[in-house]
Amino acid sequence: MTARTPPQTRSAFFHHSQIATRWMDNDMYGHVNNVVYYAYFDTAVNQYLIEQGVLDPVRSKVIGLVVETQCRYHSSIAFPDMVTAGIRVGHVGSSSVRYEVGIFRNDEDVAAAEGHFVHVYVDRESNRPTPLADNFRAALDKLRARSAASE
């Protein structure tokens, strides 16, 4: 059996957003249900894009469609915990982006969960992939890891 990769720390992510858990997030086992983590991913990424001025969910001509998701769970979160979602960009294509997300419970430094999702950016009307605009790429660049050799 292959050893499981240990959870990452907050410093592995380049932007952090706080998200309050809600009473309804808990399942009958007393912790946040697994599907809620994907909502945290979506909230953190879209909040960042809105803050950067590259996404207007109602008016943008280009929108992101999720085509792939994955999450690994390390420890439980439960209401009334506060979640911090850390994000970074793992890959940028001509019309797609792989966002990587760490979910942290309260002030803990080690991720309770981590995963990714891939957005393909499409024209809202035709639903066809469209190249990422320069200002969008600039916002993504703030979330990309740089090796010491490239700095």
C-alpha positions, 0 to 999 in steps of 0.5 A: 500500500502506498503511503498517504501524502501528509496534509499541507500547511497554510503557507502552501497556499497564496490567498486565504478566505474565511468561511463560517460553517453553518448549522445545516453543514453538519450531517447526522454524524456531527461533522461537516458533510463531505459535499459541503467542502466542494462549496467551500472550494467554489466560494473561495475561488469565485470570491477571489476572482470577484475581488480581483475584478475579473468575474461578475457572476451575473454580467461576465461574458466568460464563465467557468464551468467545473469539469473535474473535482477531487477532495482528500479529507484529513480531519473533521470540521463541525459547526460552529468552526470557522473555515479558512480556505487557502487557494493556489493555481496548479496549472493554467491552460489556454481556457482552463485553470486547475485551482488547488484548495486547502481547508483549515479548521479554526486557527489550525495550520495543517489542512483538514481537507485539500483538493482541487477543481478544474474550471474551463472558461467558456463564452456564456452564450455559446458555451464554447471554450474561450482563451483566458484574457490577460487581466484574468491571467494576471489575477491567476499569476498571483496564485501560482507557485514560483521556484527559487530559480525563476525569482 
